[in-house]
Amino acid sequence: MFDLDRTITRCPTFVPFFWFVAKRRPRRLIHLGPILLAAAAYGLGFISRKRLKEFFLRGILRGAARPEVEAWVESFVAQRMTSWVRPGARHAIERHRACGDHLVLASASFDLYVERFGAQFGFDSVVATKAEWDGAERISGRIDGENCYGAEKLRRLEDVLQGVRGCRVVLAYSDSHVDLPMLRWADRAVAVNPTRRLRRIAEQEAFELVDWGSVA
């Protein structure tokens, strides 16, 4: 199980994706003010992370048809995301795939581009926050279900990996303490270029520590 942002990639992907799309839908930039206010409200604890994400989705992508979204995703993954992959992450993915392991990409970011990235790198399964489509196959501006974050990410992983525990060794890779539910559920937890808080917990709980800044 691999987290995406700052684990496989060197940087977050959420805001860069929406900025990438906004430059292709410049009229939607009128919604930048409400998005920034929502970000401030989230920082002060007035709204949830899910609600904040829906501000981004509604402001930048609402009304976009599936073919154009797919075209933006293809360009974003090819032009940006691929170059952001940590060398050690690329090596680890290739090693696990060569061993015949079942690879799961688990991200709180939107499925719109996480699924495309997962397919490019040979992941067998992907769990991510789902953007809702309306009856006309256009982005509605809402999240379908729950934000794939923390405990919800683990719940989604358990659905994907039903029957695996006890049959196969489960490894989890993440950079953040937010993924502690996933890391603690795994048979082997690996803290990748961890945040300060996760490093402290990893040392206390004997997680493996790795630096994916290089292949060594």
Secondary structure, DSSP 4 states (H G I P E B T S, - for coil): -EE-TTTTBSS--HHHHHHHHHTTSGGGGGGHHHHHHHHHHHHTTSS-HHHHHHHHIIIIITT-BHHHHHHHHHHHHHHTGGGGB-HHHHHHHHHHHHTTPPPEEEEEEEHHHHHHHHHHTT-SEEEEEEEEE-TTSBEEEEEESS---THHHHHHHHHHTTTTBTTB--EEEESSGGGHHHHHHSSEEEEES--HHHHHHHHHHT-EEE-TTS--
